[in-house]
Amino acid sequence: MSTEALSRLGELEEELGARPPAGFADLATGQLTVLSDALRREHERRAAGLNEAAERALTVVPAVARGPVRKILFRPSGGPRP
């Protein structure tokens, strides 16, 4: 397996949050790239959707309390806490 393929497997493992199934080692580097990129985009899309939904939900909180509530609910990066 090439160094690039190993790197792509590492990226895929990071996106999955677990070791990829053994059969993924048989995939071509391009296929690993497509999988890794697709997972990264999906994670970004979901995170953006969650942030947007949380911001919309804050509209029911009185304006003067939104700042403190936002600080309680969100991490410094702006994402909701798990």
Summary of the structure (lengths in Angstrom):
residues: 82
radius of gyration: 18.4
end to end distance: 36.4
largest distance: 57.7
contacts: 172
relative contact order: 0.10
helix: 76%
strand: 2%
